[in-house]
């Protein structure tokens, strides 16, 4: 609806009685538009300064790199925050943490999230989704939140056997090996027959 919450986090997502997830608390929300003036902000602990370019708004652990740098943001900053929430749901740990706000922001700007902490049975499509949403370069990040469906329903990741594609050539060779051995043995038998057979004896009295 053309609104950037700018403070998407686990505490602001609630599941209703009908099972539908809803985003709450639009105190830091910003309307999308061509350099439109920001709406008035309510006094919140997550506000670090006023809503102007160069200021910092949001909750540190869920800020995008551009948000942490005080740059102007768009919907892609909420896509980053979505990635942080998804990571936390899977690992029970924040994607970026530290002893101080400065430490957290430094990790957001410079360090990748530790995907090794994900459960071992995490689908590869979900790992790809995390990489796409937590890309520090906004231009290379997932551009539209609706595209997450492609990752969640497996449309972007073809089914791969447990052995993996790297084992496919080896499996093919294993299947062809018995046939190759049969052909080699047969060829060796023919060669031996032709080599060791005796020349026919000439009939008696032949010139």
NUTORSE-860269 format. One record per atom (N, C-alpha, C): residue in three letters; x, y, z. Coordinates in steps of 0.02 Angstrom, whole numbers, plus 50000, padded with zeros to 5 digits. Last residue first. Layout:
! residues N
ALAXYZ ...
//
This chain:
! residues 207
UNK525074601747298 UNK525704604947276 UNK525854611047320 UNK524484588347398 UNK524394595047369 UNK525064597847352 UNK524644576547460 UNK524744576547388 UNK524644583347356 UNK523474579847588 UNK524024575647562 UNK524034575847486 UNK523044597147623 UNK522864590047607 UNK523444586347577 UNK523784607047752 UNK523674606047679 UNK523504598747667 UNK522924612247899 UNK523434608047867 UNK523254606947794 UNK522584629247944 UNK522334622647920 UNK522874618847884 UNK523454636448082 UNK523304636748010 UNK523064629947988 UNK522674637948242 UNK523174634948198 UNK522954635648125 UNK522374652548343 UNK522114646948303 UNK522654644548255 UNK522854663648409 UNK523114657148428 UNK522844651348385 UNK522204674948352 UNK522934674748358 UNK523194667648369 UNK520844672948354 UNK521164674048290 UNK521914673248294 UNK520654671348493 UNK520464666048447 UNK520814666848381 UNK521064683648542 UNK521434677648560 UNK521274671848513 UNK520084691948486 UNK520784692948469 UNK521194686648484 UNK518944686948549 UNK519004686548476 UNK519724687248455 UNK519264690248682 UNK519154683248662 UNK519224682348587 UNK519314704148680 UNK519924700348696 UNK519854693148675 UNK517974706848653 UNK518484708748604 UNK519134704948616 UNK517404701948770 UNK517224698948706 UNK517744700548653 UNK517954710648863 UNK518094703448868 UNK517944700048801 UNK517414722948820 UNK518134721948821 UNK518314714548823 UNK516034720848837 UNK516294722148770 UNK517044720848767 UNK516014719148976 UNK515784713748932 UNK516064714648862 UNK516464731849017 UNK516864725849033 UNK516664720048988 UNK515414739948975 UNK516074740948946 UNK516524734848959 UNK514404735249057 UNK514344734448984 UNK515024735048951 UNK514884739449185 UNK514784732349169 UNK514744731049094 UNK514954754149166 UNK515544749949177 UNK515434742649161 UNK513784761249162 UNK514084759349098 UNK514664754449107 UNK513514763949295 UNK513024760049257 UNK513334757449192 UNK514594771649331 UNK514494765249366 UNK514004760849327 UNK514404782849254 UNK514974778549240 UNK514894771649272 UNK513284788049316 UNK513234785849247 UNK513804781149230 UNK513814791349441 UNK513294786349436 UNK513224783649366 UNK514714801249403 UNK514974795249433 UNK514454789549430 UNK513844811149355 UNK514314807849309 UNK514584801349337 UNK513144813749481 UNK512804811149423 UNK513284807849373 UNK513704819949588 UNK513794812649584 UNK513484809649522 UNK513334832849578 UNK514034831349568 UNK514154823949561 UNK512014833449613 UNK512174833349542 UNK512904831549529 UNK511574822049747 UNK511814828349719 UNK512014827649647 UNK511054812249821 UNK511754811349802 UNK512034817749773 UNK509744815849834 UNK510164816549893 UNK510904815949875 UNK509244825249687 UNK509304819049725 UNK509784820149783 UNK508244839549678 UNK508914836749670 UNK508954830449714 UNK507064849549597 UNK507184843849642 UNK507864840749626 UNK507514866849575 UNK507284860249551 UNK507454854849601 UNK507004881549640 UNK507504876349654 UNK507234869649629 UNK505974890149617 UNK506634892149592 UNK507164886749601 UNK504864884549678 UNK504844885649605 UNK505534887149577 UNK504654882149813 UNK505144878049778 UNK505174879149703 UNK503874890249888 UNK503534884549856 UNK503994880349813 UNK504814899449933 UNK504464895349982 UNK504094889449951 UNK505254906049818 UNK505734902149858 UNK505364897249904 UNK504124912149772 UNK504494907849726 UNK504994903449763 UNK503744920149878 UNK503344914149864 UNK503714909349818 UNK504524931249873 UNK504714926049921 UNK504334919549908 UNK503984940749792 UNK504404935649760 UNK504634930249808 UNK503384949949872 UNK502954944649844 UNK503364939149811 UNK504354959449897 UNK504224954349948 UNK503794948649922 UNK505554963349777 UNK504844963549794 UNK504684957849842 UNK506934961849768 UNK506634968349755 UNK505904968949774 UNK508274955549858 UNK507614954049832 UNK507234960649826 UNK509774964949815 UNK509314961749863 UNK508664959949828 UNK510524972549736 UNK510554965349724 UNK510104961449772 UNK510304985149784 UNK510144983949714 UNK510164976549696 UNK510784984449914 UNK510064984949904 UNK509864983549831 UNK511944974049977 UNK511844978649921 UNK511104978849903 UNK511814964250070 UNK511964971050094 UNK511884976250039 UNK510534952750075 UNK511074955250034 UNK511204962550053 UNK509494946050136 UNK510014949050178 UNK510634951050138 UNK508714940650036 UNK508434946050076 UNK508954949650118 UNK509554931049980 UNK509264936149937 UNK508994942049977 UNK509864922850087 UNK510414926250052 UNK510144931950009 UNK508584918150115 UNK508944922150164 UNK509514926050132 UNK508344910949997 UNK507914916650014 UNK508264921150065 UNK509284900850006 UNK509344905749952 UNK508924911949967 UNK508744894250115 UNK509414897150121 UNK509524902350066 UNK507574890050055 UNK507534894750111 UNK508204898050123 UNK508074881049962 UNK507704886849938 UNK507644892149993 UNK508614870950039 UNK509074875350003 UNK508724881549978 UNK507844868850200 UNK507844868050127 UNK508324873050094 UNK508654863250343 UNK508374869150311 UNK508404868350235 UNK509224853150415 UNK508704851250367 UNK508364857250336 UNK510074859350504 UNK510364855650448 UNK509854853850394 UNK509634876150549 UNK509554868850556 UNK509794865250494 UNK510934888650544 UNK510284886150522 UNK510234878650535 UNK512214892150568 UNK511794891150626 UNK511094888550608 UNK512774895250449 UNK512944888750477 UNK512524887150539 UNK512524908250419 UNK512044903350395 UNK512194896350420 UNK512754922150498 UNK513044915450502 UNK512524910250483 UNK512734936550391 UNK512434932350444 UNK512734925350442 UNK514254945950362 UNK513684942150339 UNK513374938350397 UNK514754962750410 UNK514794955450419 UNK514174951850393 UNK514544976750388 UNK515154973350364 UNK515134965750365 UNK513324981650434 UNK513634984850377 UNK514194980650347 UNK513034973550543 UNK512544974250489 UNK512874976950426 UNK514144975750623 UNK514044969150593 UNK513554969550535 UNK513904989050660 UNK514514987450623 UNK514454980650589 UNK512724987850730 UNK512714991350666 UNK513344989850625 UNK513224980950843 UNK512704978050801 UNK512704981250732 UNK514124990250897 UNK514354983650875 UNK513854980350827 UNK513245000750928 UNK513775001750879 UNK514044995150852 UNK512494995051029 UNK512154996750966 UNK512674997750911 UNK513454981651104 UNK513204988451100 UNK512864989551033 UNK513684968151089 UNK513624970851157 UNK513324977851157 UNK512664960550960 UNK513274963350987 UNK513154966251055 UNK512004953050808 UNK511984954750879 UNK512654957550901 UNK510994947950680 UNK511564952250697 UNK511494954350770 UNK509964938850686 UNK510434938350631 UNK511064942450645 UNK509624931650847 UNK509604937250799 UNK510124936450745 UNK509004914750859 UNK509524919750874 UNK509444925550825 UNK508244904550818 UNK508104907050885 UNK508654911850908 UNK508324900350687 UNK508894899050730 UNK508784900850803 UNK507114903550623 UNK507444897150609 UNK507984895350660 UNK506784916250668 UNK506304910850675 UNK506624904050668 UNK507894923350626 UNK507794922550697 UNK507284917050711 UNK507704923250487 UNK508304920150516 UNK508194918750590 UNK506514930650481 UNK506514923750459 UNK507114920050488 UNK506984943150525 UNK506464939650563 UNK506464932250545 UNK507894946250424 UNK508124945750493 UNK507624941850535 UNK507044946850314 UNK507564941750316 UNK507834940750386 UNK506314958150351 UNK505964951750345 UNK506474945950347 UNK507314967550339 UNK507054966050405 UNK506664959450405 UNK507424967450198 UNK507994965550240 UNK507754963450310 UNK506184972450168 UNK506344965750145 UNK506944963050184 UNK506314985250218 UNK505854980650252 UNK505964973450230 UNK507184990250123 UNK507414989950192 UNK506964985450235 UNK506454990350008 UNK506964985250014 UNK507254984950085 UNK505645001450007 UNK505344995150029 UNK505874989650039 UNK506935013250054 UNK506305011550020 UNK506085004750044 UNK507855027050127 UNK507685020050119 UNK507035019250080 UNK509305037150140 UNK508595036650124 UNK508435029450107 UNK510485032850271 UNK510295034650203 UNK509545034150194 UNK511055028950390 UNK510675035250389 UNK510475037450320 UNK511635016850399 UNK512075022350377 UNK511705029050376 UNK510575008850429 UNK511075009950481 UNK511545015650464 UNK509965008750304 UNK509615011850360 UNK510105013450417 UNK510865001450232 UNK510745008450212 UNK510385012250267 UNK510774989050300 UNK511404992850298 UNK511295000250280 UNK509254988650401 UNK509634987050340 UNK510274991050341 UNK508924983250568 UNK509054988550520 UNK509414985850458 UNK508754974750671 UNK508364973450610 UNK508474978650556 UNK509464978850782 UNK509564972050757 UNK509204970450693 UNK508994992750805 UNK509654991050779 UNK509714984050749 UNK507494998750743 UNK507784994550796 UNK508444991750770 UNK507425015950683 UNK507295008750683 UNK507595005250742 UNK508445028250605 UNK507795026250632 UNK507735018750632 UNK509565041150594 UNK509505033950602 UNK508855032350637 UNK509885053550466 UNK509705051350533 UNK509625043850534 UNK510095055550335 UNK510675056350378 UNK510535054450449 UNK508565062750298 UNK509135059050271 UNK509745060650314 UNK507465062450439 UNK507775065850383 UNK508355061650359 UNK506645061650568 UNK506575057950506 UNK506825061950446 UNK507765063250712 UNK507205064950669 UNK507205061250604 UNK508405048750800 UNK508405055850783 UNK507815057150737 UNK508085036450846 UNK508735039050865 UNK508775046550851 UNK506765027150905 UNK506935033150867 UNK507595035850892 UNK506405016950986 UNK506805015250928 UNK506995021250886 UNK505575021851084 UNK506265020351102 UNK506705019051042 UNK504575035351016 UNK504695028251027 UNK505425027251046 UNK503355046650982 UNK503955045751023 UNK504025038451040 UNK502855046150810 UNK502705045850881 UNK503355044750920 UNK503065057450676 UNK503265051350710 UNK503065051750783 UNK502225063050529 UNK502435064150598 UNK502565057550633 UNK502935057850372 UNK502375059050417 UNK502635060150487 UNK504085066450266 UNK503915060950311 UNK503335062950355 UNK503745072450104 UNK503925073850173 UNK503695068150217 UNK504375063549961 UNK503825066350000 UNK504045067450072 UNK505185059549856 UNK505445064249906 UNK504895067449947 UNK503935052649784 UNK504525056249760 UNK504745061749809 UNK503515039349902 UNK503355044749856 UNK503985048349834 UNK502845030150035 UNK503265030249976 UNK503045036049931 UNK502785035450202 UNK502415034450140 UNK502895034950081 UNK503375026750342 UNK503495032150293 UNK503115030450230 UNK503315023250518 UNK503135021950448 UNK503235028150405 UNK503535022750650 UNK504095025150609 UNK503935024650534 UNK502335017750698 UNK502585024150724 UNK503155027050683 UNK501545006950673 UNK501795010650616 UNK502055017550638 UNK501144993150743 UNK501584998750762 UNK501895002050701 UNK501094976950662 UNK500844982150707 UNK501364987650714 UNK500574965850539 UNK501114970250561 UNK500804975850603 UNK499914949350556 UNK499814956450546 UNK500404960350574 UNK499444933550494 UNK499954937750524 UNK499834945050507 UNK498024923850529 UNK498344928650483 UNK498844932950521 UNK497294915950614 UNK497914913350587 UNK498274917850539 UNK496234921450677 UNK496084918250613 UNK496714915450580 UNK496804927850782 UNK496434921650796 UNK496264917850732 UNK498414933450719 UNK497734934250743 UNK497404927550755 UNK500054935850766 UNK499614931150731 UNK498914931850762 UNK501104950050740 UNK500654946250782 UNK500214941650738 UNK502564958950747 UNK502174954350705 UNK501754949950751 UNK503414966150825 UNK502884969850791 UNK502474965450743 UNK504394957850871 UNK503924960450920 UNK503344964050887 UNK505164955550754 UNK504764950150783 UNK504234952850830 UNK504974969850645 UNK505354965550690 UNK504884960450721 UNK505084984350554 UNK504824977450553 UNK505274973150596 UNK505174997950539 UNK505314995050604 UNK505004988050609 UNK504795002550416 UNK505465004450440 UNK505625001850510 UNK503605002150339 UNK503585002250413 UNK504235004650444 UNK503135011050204 UNK503725007650229 UNK503705007850305 UNK501785009750093 UNK502005011850159 UNK502615007750180 UNK501065005749980 UNK501495011549976 UNK501725014150043 UNK500414993950000 UNK500005000050000 UNK500435006350000 
//
